[in-house]
Amino acid sequence: MWSTATVAAVTARGRSDWGGMLVASCLFLNHVGAISMNSSNTSRHGYKNMQAT
């Protein structure tokens, strides 16, 4: 699911640069984290991914 969102965001930008992909991934992780607040595991996983990026 996240890959589809990333591809759509990059395509909208008209370029396939890593910067756009990283930004889209971070935004998506933030969105997922806000939705699944009841699942600490998912939130922690998203936070780790953001920190790694």
WOFEN-V630761 format. One record per run of one state. SS is the DSSP state (helix for helix, strand for strand, loop for the rest). FROM is the first residue (numbers start at 0). TO is the last residue. Records with the same first field share a line. If there is no record, write none. Layout:
SS=FROM-TO  FROM-TO
This chain:
loop=0-0  13-16  35-38  52-52
helix=1-12  17-34  39-51
